[in-house]
């Protein structure tokens, strides 16, 4: 039994966040250099095949390439990078849960994309529409509003039916990667990395305070008590029962890329290193200055400054054992 089964926390997507005007938590003017999402780094038994997969699924915004010696996918201003491994890397289906849940794209018509995925023979990661329900491809195939099981019964009694318009769904990609297809806007684009954190609001404060991430509009200044009670589980859910604990949720932004967050009740998330998503990375113009600042703030370093291809990098550990690489880009 995996840790996510033990906690009974099933997987469900956050409706795609859109970047809004906000501000970095308690960051003094000029104290934190701007950071930008640089890449998501995955372990793969066949990096070349993995890199070829994403342009098939998202042909408008993804292209296979190489970067710094790695097989890669270029999407927008960032990369997916693939390190070769001999054995299949652990995922949430085969090992303990890490703080990385999935990553994903916004698409202009998620249902058309889903139909195309099926026609191509790509694997769909289906969700349960209720504790007593059936498996479905998209959130819009379920009753609206992310209801609890009690609310589902009430909605059925009232004759409410799924909208079957838009919504989000998932692919089960190379090496077991979970990849979201979420309808938002008119442009296909990579838009988020979705995290689990035991206390989402606390994680938001950490990302803003130490990395200069932007809080969403309406989130306030991030001060105050960040540990909040968990809401009841809802559907759709990757587990038929007991459903998915969706709130408190949150997120922060680096440019137009969301680091989205759902709660992981009970803690116990393991390190991302060596698993499917080994880490994700931010770029910064002056790595030495940033490392000095973060060390002064007591941040844990997994790797100090070292050569990385044509540039330099370092690795820190964030909330719930997430590994975050810092890449110097002049």
C-alpha beads as a LAMMPS data file, in Angstrom:
LAMMPS data file: protein, C-alpha beads

330 atoms
329 bonds

1 atom types
1 bond types

-500.0 500.0 xlo xhi
-500.0 500.0 ylo yhi
-500.0 500.0 zlo zhi

Masses

1 110.0

Atoms # bond

1 1 1 0.000 0.000 0.000
2 1 1 1.487 3.368 -0.999
3 1 1 1.535 6.348 1.337
4 1 1 -1.142 8.136 -0.631
5 1 1 -3.413 5.099 -0.128
6 1 1 -2.541 5.148 3.554
7 1 1 -3.644 8.739 3.805
8 1 1 -6.628 8.097 1.532
9 1 1 -5.736 11.161 -0.513
10 1 1 -6.780 10.737 -4.111
11 1 1 -5.620 12.770 -7.031
12 1 1 -7.619 15.621 -8.525
13 1 1 -6.535 18.627 -10.570
14 1 1 -6.669 22.216 -9.505
15 1 1 -8.639 24.284 -11.985
16 1 1 -5.960 26.116 -13.924
17 1 1 -4.672 29.179 -12.147
18 1 1 -4.079 32.310 -14.172
19 1 1 -1.348 34.753 -13.241
20 1 1 -2.630 37.821 -11.469
21 1 1 -1.031 40.917 -10.121
22 1 1 0.330 40.205 -6.672
23 1 1 3.409 40.850 -4.596
24 1 1 6.233 38.912 -3.042
25 1 1 5.786 38.214 0.650
26 1 1 7.837 40.496 2.913
27 1 1 10.535 40.829 0.237
28 1 1 12.532 43.999 0.701
29 1 1 12.957 46.055 -2.454
30 1 1 15.832 44.543 -4.422
31 1 1 16.567 41.892 -1.777
32 1 1 15.490 38.945 -3.931
33 1 1 16.675 38.725 -7.508
34 1 1 13.920 37.742 -9.944
35 1 1 13.687 33.975 -10.470
36 1 1 12.097 32.158 -13.399
37 1 1 11.023 28.536 -13.849
38 1 1 13.835 26.969 -15.872
39 1 1 13.030 23.259 -16.107
40 1 1 11.360 20.179 -14.691
41 1 1 13.861 17.330 -14.395
42 1 1 12.618 13.763 -14.763
43 1 1 14.266 10.353 -14.547
44 1 1 13.494 8.072 -17.490
45 1 1 14.375 4.593 -18.707
46 1 1 14.244 5.932 -22.285
47 1 1 14.878 9.695 -22.371
48 1 1 14.693 9.989 -26.165
49 1 1 11.288 8.294 -26.295
50 1 1 10.079 10.386 -23.352
51 1 1 11.149 13.596 -25.079
52 1 1 9.311 12.526 -28.241
53 1 1 6.044 11.948 -26.354
54 1 1 5.232 15.505 -25.282
55 1 1 5.304 17.084 -28.770
56 1 1 2.819 14.416 -29.862
57 1 1 0.428 15.303 -27.061
58 1 1 0.990 19.084 -27.204
59 1 1 2.229 19.832 -30.730
60 1 1 1.609 23.586 -30.635
61 1 1 3.792 24.331 -27.622
62 1 1 6.317 21.489 -27.222
63 1 1 9.294 20.388 -29.296
64 1 1 11.965 17.743 -28.723
65 1 1 15.517 19.022 -28.424
66 1 1 18.623 18.639 -26.257
67 1 1 19.865 20.944 -23.518
68 1 1 23.114 20.860 -21.545
69 1 1 23.680 17.261 -22.621
70 1 1 20.182 16.032 -21.728
71 1 1 17.366 14.853 -23.970
72 1 1 14.823 17.607 -23.568
73 1 1 11.491 19.163 -24.457
74 1 1 11.329 22.911 -25.032
75 1 1 7.957 24.383 -24.066
76 1 1 7.549 28.127 -23.780
77 1 1 10.485 29.530 -21.834
78 1 1 11.299 26.325 -19.981
79 1 1 12.402 22.742 -20.511
80 1 1 11.585 19.219 -19.481
81 1 1 14.920 17.421 -19.019
82 1 1 15.421 13.651 -18.842
83 1 1 18.171 11.731 -17.043
84 1 1 18.622 8.081 -18.091
85 1 1 18.064 5.467 -15.372
86 1 1 18.209 1.675 -15.576
87 1 1 15.102 0.873 -13.541
88 1 1 11.676 2.537 -13.770
89 1 1 11.641 5.519 -11.393
90 1 1 9.219 5.479 -8.487
91 1 1 5.893 7.249 -8.983
92 1 1 2.921 7.834 -6.685
93 1 1 1.602 4.467 -7.905
94 1 1 4.724 2.475 -7.062
95 1 1 6.261 4.173 -4.038
96 1 1 5.778 6.736 -1.278
97 1 1 4.343 10.088 -2.309
98 1 1 6.653 13.041 -2.889
99 1 1 5.656 16.683 -2.825
100 1 1 5.383 16.747 -6.643
101 1 1 1.971 15.644 -7.873
102 1 1 2.011 16.421 -11.603
103 1 1 2.711 19.119 -14.183
104 1 1 0.500 20.275 -16.998
105 1 1 -0.698 22.322 -19.888
106 1 1 -3.559 24.731 -20.483
107 1 1 -5.439 23.846 -23.658
108 1 1 -8.151 25.777 -25.526
109 1 1 -10.518 22.773 -25.700
110 1 1 -9.725 20.000 -23.254
111 1 1 -12.439 17.683 -24.596
112 1 1 -11.120 17.875 -28.156
113 1 1 -7.624 17.238 -26.830
114 1 1 -8.870 14.259 -24.852
115 1 1 -10.600 12.848 -27.933
116 1 1 -7.369 13.239 -29.889
117 1 1 -5.374 11.548 -27.119
118 1 1 -7.711 8.549 -27.281
119 1 1 -7.521 8.408 -31.074
120 1 1 -3.710 8.386 -30.790
121 1 1 -3.813 5.537 -28.287
122 1 1 -2.373 7.602 -25.427
123 1 1 -3.210 6.378 -21.938
124 1 1 -5.798 8.422 -20.057
125 1 1 -5.573 8.517 -16.267
126 1 1 -9.250 8.319 -15.374
127 1 1 -10.961 9.599 -12.223
128 1 1 -13.928 8.353 -10.194
129 1 1 -16.983 10.606 -10.373
130 1 1 -18.254 9.509 -6.936
131 1 1 -17.661 6.948 -4.195
132 1 1 -20.447 4.866 -5.747
133 1 1 -19.771 6.010 -9.294
134 1 1 -17.855 5.267 -12.472
135 1 1 -14.529 6.170 -14.068
136 1 1 -14.485 9.248 -16.314
137 1 1 -11.936 11.072 -18.453
138 1 1 -12.666 14.703 -17.586
139 1 1 -13.841 16.729 -14.605
140 1 1 -16.787 17.999 -16.655
141 1 1 -18.038 14.386 -16.847
142 1 1 -18.764 14.654 -13.117
143 1 1 -21.349 16.653 -11.167
144 1 1 -20.322 20.325 -10.929
145 1 1 -18.817 22.103 -7.975
146 1 1 -16.467 19.377 -6.643
147 1 1 -19.116 17.987 -4.284
148 1 1 -18.777 15.692 -1.300
149 1 1 -20.482 12.300 -1.521
150 1 1 -23.420 13.636 0.489
151 1 1 -23.752 16.571 -1.895
152 1 1 -23.524 14.204 -4.877
153 1 1 -26.567 12.325 -3.622
154 1 1 -28.435 15.597 -3.179
155 1 1 -27.511 16.804 -6.675
156 1 1 -28.648 13.520 -8.219
157 1 1 -31.976 13.795 -6.412
158 1 1 -32.432 17.265 -7.921
159 1 1 -31.720 15.966 -11.416
160 1 1 -28.423 17.868 -11.841
161 1 1 -26.217 16.408 -14.596
162 1 1 -22.587 16.936 -15.699
163 1 1 -21.970 19.885 -18.027
164 1 1 -19.559 17.950 -20.284
165 1 1 -18.048 21.297 -21.248
166 1 1 -14.333 21.936 -20.775
167 1 1 -12.755 20.851 -17.526
168 1 1 -9.521 18.987 -16.898
169 1 1 -8.168 15.494 -17.319
170 1 1 -4.873 13.639 -17.249
171 1 1 -2.529 11.594 -19.347
172 1 1 -0.378 8.827 -17.920
173 1 1 2.788 9.653 -19.826
174 1 1 6.273 8.152 -20.178
175 1 1 7.630 6.395 -17.081
176 1 1 4.245 6.884 -15.423
177 1 1 4.296 10.689 -15.449
178 1 1 0.964 12.351 -14.710
179 1 1 0.332 15.174 -17.182
180 1 1 -2.653 17.493 -16.990
181 1 1 -4.821 18.759 -19.846
182 1 1 -6.797 21.704 -18.427
183 1 1 -9.023 23.979 -20.477
184 1 1 -8.214 27.669 -19.998
185 1 1 -7.804 30.513 -22.451
186 1 1 -7.203 30.209 -26.168
187 1 1 -3.559 29.127 -26.215
188 1 1 -1.958 25.753 -25.620
189 1 1 0.869 26.285 -23.135
190 1 1 2.717 24.647 -20.274
191 1 1 1.391 26.525 -17.280
192 1 1 1.946 24.754 -13.960
193 1 1 3.742 22.382 -11.643
194 1 1 1.308 20.977 -9.107
195 1 1 2.546 20.273 -5.608
196 1 1 1.391 18.583 -2.433
197 1 1 2.248 20.340 0.814
198 1 1 1.043 19.421 4.280
199 1 1 0.157 23.063 4.888
200 1 1 -0.316 24.877 1.556
201 1 1 -0.468 28.398 2.982
202 1 1 2.786 27.823 4.880
203 1 1 4.428 26.634 1.664
204 1 1 3.151 29.732 -0.141
205 1 1 4.810 31.903 2.490
206 1 1 8.084 29.996 2.109
207 1 1 8.159 30.303 -1.704
208 1 1 7.396 34.010 -1.504
209 1 1 9.718 34.858 1.364
210 1 1 12.784 32.948 0.161
211 1 1 12.390 32.689 -3.618
212 1 1 10.474 35.863 -4.398
213 1 1 7.411 34.068 -5.769
214 1 1 4.335 36.196 -6.396
215 1 1 1.248 35.559 -4.315
216 1 1 -2.083 35.502 -6.190
217 1 1 -4.307 38.542 -5.953
218 1 1 -6.534 38.235 -2.927
219 1 1 -4.059 36.148 -0.935
220 1 1 -3.135 39.124 1.239
221 1 1 0.439 39.667 2.344
222 1 1 0.840 36.058 3.456
223 1 1 1.215 36.926 7.119
224 1 1 -0.759 35.287 9.891
225 1 1 -1.476 31.677 10.799
226 1 1 -0.819 29.412 7.820
227 1 1 -1.911 26.069 9.306
228 1 1 -5.554 25.627 8.453
229 1 1 -8.028 22.750 8.942
230 1 1 -8.614 20.332 6.089
231 1 1 -11.921 20.294 4.257
232 1 1 -13.958 17.098 3.673
233 1 1 -12.974 14.975 0.642
234 1 1 -14.669 15.640 -2.690
235 1 1 -14.944 14.197 -6.205
236 1 1 -13.751 13.619 -8.908
237 1 1 -10.957 11.609 -7.374
238 1 1 -8.360 9.088 -8.450
239 1 1 -9.474 6.997 -5.505
240 1 1 -13.056 5.842 -5.446
241 1 1 -13.094 6.215 -1.694
242 1 1 -12.597 8.313 0.380
243 1 1 -12.205 10.995 -2.295
244 1 1 -9.736 13.860 -2.503
245 1 1 -8.967 16.444 0.160
246 1 1 -8.833 19.624 -1.916
247 1 1 -8.655 22.432 0.630
248 1 1 -6.965 24.456 1.933
249 1 1 -5.297 24.962 -1.421
250 1 1 -3.095 27.670 -2.820
251 1 1 -0.314 28.559 -5.181
252 1 1 2.301 31.106 -6.180
253 1 1 3.651 32.383 -9.488
254 1 1 6.998 32.752 -11.146
255 1 1 6.164 34.893 -14.190
256 1 1 3.141 33.130 -15.765
257 1 1 3.982 29.669 -14.391
258 1 1 1.967 28.538 -11.385
259 1 1 3.375 26.451 -8.565
260 1 1 -0.064 25.135 -7.586
261 1 1 -0.610 23.465 -4.224
262 1 1 -3.055 20.962 -2.758
263 1 1 -2.948 19.712 0.843
264 1 1 -1.351 16.445 1.912
265 1 1 -2.888 15.659 5.299
266 1 1 -0.666 13.872 7.765
267 1 1 2.769 14.745 6.400
268 1 1 5.290 12.028 5.545
269 1 1 6.124 13.198 2.005
270 1 1 9.463 11.766 0.880
271 1 1 12.318 13.393 -1.014
272 1 1 11.858 13.853 -4.754
273 1 1 15.475 12.902 -5.522
274 1 1 15.724 9.738 -7.616
275 1 1 11.961 9.513 -8.200
276 1 1 10.099 10.262 -11.444
277 1 1 10.190 14.054 -10.999
278 1 1 13.611 14.435 -9.427
279 1 1 13.320 18.207 -8.992
280 1 1 12.271 21.406 -10.669
281 1 1 14.503 24.389 -11.269
282 1 1 14.548 28.166 -11.162
283 1 1 16.985 30.403 -13.009
284 1 1 18.686 33.410 -11.439
285 1 1 21.180 35.897 -12.842
286 1 1 23.616 35.935 -9.899
287 1 1 23.835 32.473 -8.367
288 1 1 26.567 33.399 -5.883
289 1 1 24.566 36.248 -4.414
290 1 1 21.413 34.120 -4.212
291 1 1 23.208 31.213 -2.523
292 1 1 24.767 33.539 0.042
293 1 1 21.380 35.046 0.835
294 1 1 19.633 31.685 1.157
295 1 1 22.353 30.289 3.409
296 1 1 21.919 33.346 5.608
297 1 1 18.202 32.551 5.784
298 1 1 18.918 29.018 6.994
299 1 1 17.823 27.205 3.842
300 1 1 18.995 23.584 3.531
301 1 1 21.389 22.973 0.637
302 1 1 21.470 19.558 -1.018
303 1 1 24.227 20.611 -3.437
304 1 1 26.458 23.681 -3.252
305 1 1 27.468 25.688 -6.320
306 1 1 28.961 23.417 -8.979
307 1 1 29.513 23.413 -12.757
308 1 1 26.445 22.350 -14.728
309 1 1 27.155 22.036 -18.432
310 1 1 27.831 25.498 -19.755
311 1 1 26.744 27.241 -16.542
312 1 1 26.554 26.709 -12.764
313 1 1 23.875 25.348 -10.450
314 1 1 23.074 24.572 -6.818
315 1 1 20.282 22.585 -5.161
316 1 1 18.148 23.506 -2.155
317 1 1 15.444 21.700 -0.212
318 1 1 12.081 23.361 0.218
319 1 1 8.940 22.477 2.195
320 1 1 8.028 18.786 2.420
321 1 1 11.413 17.749 0.977
322 1 1 10.972 19.250 -2.491
323 1 1 14.338 19.562 -4.279
324 1 1 14.672 22.847 -6.176
325 1 1 17.653 23.485 -8.437
326 1 1 18.989 27.013 -8.901
327 1 1 20.518 27.562 -12.345
328 1 1 22.619 30.582 -13.227
329 1 1 21.455 32.298 -16.417
330 1 1 23.278 35.543 -17.111

Bonds

1 1 1 2
2 1 2 3
3 1 3 4
4 1 4 5
5 1 5 6
6 1 6 7
7 1 7 8
8 1 8 9
9 1 9 10
10 1 10 11
11 1 11 12
12 1 12 13
13 1 13 14
14 1 14 15
15 1 15 16
16 1 16 17
17 1 17 18
18 1 18 19
19 1 19 20
20 1 20 21
21 1 21 22
22 1 22 23
23 1 23 24
24 1 24 25
25 1 25 26
26 1 26 27
27 1 27 28
28 1 28 29
29 1 29 30
30 1 30 31
31 1 31 32
32 1 32 33
33 1 33 34
34 1 34 35
35 1 35 36
36 1 36 37
37 1 37 38
38 1 38 39
39 1 39 40
40 1 40 41
41 1 41 42
42 1 42 43
43 1 43 44
44 1 44 45
45 1 45 46
46 1 46 47
47 1 47 48
48 1 48 49
49 1 49 50
50 1 50 51
51 1 51 52
52 1 52 53
53 1 53 54
54 1 54 55
55 1 55 56
56 1 56 57
57 1 57 58
58 1 58 59
59 1 59 60
60 1 60 61
61 1 61 62
62 1 62 63
63 1 63 64
64 1 64 65
65 1 65 66
66 1 66 67
67 1 67 68
68 1 68 69
69 1 69 70
70 1 70 71
71 1 71 72
72 1 72 73
73 1 73 74
74 1 74 75
75 1 75 76
76 1 76 77
77 1 77 78
78 1 78 79
79 1 79 80
80 1 80 81
81 1 81 82
82 1 82 83
83 1 83 84
84 1 84 85
85 1 85 86
86 1 86 87
87 1 87 88
88 1 88 89
89 1 89 90
90 1 90 91
91 1 91 92
92 1 92 93
93 1 93 94
94 1 94 95
95 1 95 96
96 1 96 97
97 1 97 98
98 1 98 99
99 1 99 100
100 1 100 101
101 1 101 102
102 1 102 103
103 1 103 104
104 1 104 105
105 1 105 106
106 1 106 107
107 1 107 108
108 1 108 109
109 1 109 110
110 1 110 111
111 1 111 112
112 1 112 113
113 1 113 114
114 1 114 115
115 1 115 116
116 1 116 117
117 1 117 118
118 1 118 119
119 1 119 120
120 1 120 121
121 1 121 122
122 1 122 123
123 1 123 124
124 1 124 125
125 1 125 126
126 1 126 127
127 1 127 128
128 1 128 129
129 1 129 130
130 1 130 131
131 1 131 132
132 1 132 133
133 1 133 134
134 1 134 135
135 1 135 136
136 1 136 137
137 1 137 138
138 1 138 139
139 1 139 140
140 1 140 141
141 1 141 142
142 1 142 143
143 1 143 144
144 1 144 145
145 1 145 146
146 1 146 147
147 1 147 148
148 1 148 149
149 1 149 150
150 1 150 151
151 1 151 152
152 1 152 153
153 1 153 154
154 1 154 155
155 1 155 156
156 1 156 157
157 1 157 158
158 1 158 159
159 1 159 160
160 1 160 161
161 1 161 162
162 1 162 163
163 1 163 164
164 1 164 165
165 1 165 166
166 1 166 167
167 1 167 168
168 1 168 169
169 1 169 170
170 1 170 171
171 1 171 172
172 1 172 173
173 1 173 174
174 1 174 175
175 1 175 176
176 1 176 177
177 1 177 178
178 1 178 179
179 1 179 180
180 1 180 181
181 1 181 182
182 1 182 183
183 1 183 184
184 1 184 185
185 1 185 186
186 1 186 187
187 1 187 188
188 1 188 189
189 1 189 190
190 1 190 191
191 1 191 192
192 1 192 193
193 1 193 194
194 1 194 195
195 1 195 196
196 1 196 197
197 1 197 198
198 1 198 199
199 1 199 200
200 1 200 201
201 1 201 202
202 1 202 203
203 1 203 204
204 1 204 205
205 1 205 206
206 1 206 207
207 1 207 208
208 1 208 209
209 1 209 210
210 1 210 211
211 1 211 212
212 1 212 213
213 1 213 214
214 1 214 215
215 1 215 216
216 1 216 217
217 1 217 218
218 1 218 219
219 1 219 220
220 1 220 221
221 1 221 222
222 1 222 223
223 1 223 224
224 1 224 225
225 1 225 226
226 1 226 227
227 1 227 228
228 1 228 229
229 1 229 230
230 1 230 231
231 1 231 232
232 1 232 233
233 1 233 234
234 1 234 235
235 1 235 236
236 1 236 237
237 1 237 238
238 1 238 239
239 1 239 240
240 1 240 241
241 1 241 242
242 1 242 243
243 1 243 244
244 1 244 245
245 1 245 246
246 1 246 247
247 1 247 248
248 1 248 249
249 1 249 250
250 1 250 251
251 1 251 252
252 1 252 253
253 1 253 254
254 1 254 255
255 1 255 256
256 1 256 257
257 1 257 258
258 1 258 259
259 1 259 260
260 1 260 261
261 1 261 262
262 1 262 263
263 1 263 264
264 1 264 265
265 1 265 266
266 1 266 267
267 1 267 268
268 1 268 269
269 1 269 270
270 1 270 271
271 1 271 272
272 1 272 273
273 1 273 274
274 1 274 275
275 1 275 276
276 1 276 277
277 1 277 278
278 1 278 279
279 1 279 280
280 1 280 281
281 1 281 282
282 1 282 283
283 1 283 284
284 1 284 285
285 1 285 286
286 1 286 287
287 1 287 288
288 1 288 289
289 1 289 290
290 1 290 291
291 1 291 292
292 1 292 293
293 1 293 294
294 1 294 295
295 1 295 296
296 1 296 297
297 1 297 298
298 1 298 299
299 1 299 300
300 1 300 301
301 1 301 302
302 1 302 303
303 1 303 304
304 1 304 305
305 1 305 306
306 1 306 307
307 1 307 308
308 1 308 309
309 1 309 310
310 1 310 311
311 1 311 312
312 1 312 313
313 1 313 314
314 1 314 315
315 1 315 316
316 1 316 317
317 1 317 318
318 1 318 319
319 1 319 320
320 1 320 321
321 1 321 322
322 1 322 323
323 1 323 324
324 1 324 325
325 1 325 326
326 1 326 327
327 1 327 328
328 1 328 329
329 1 329 330
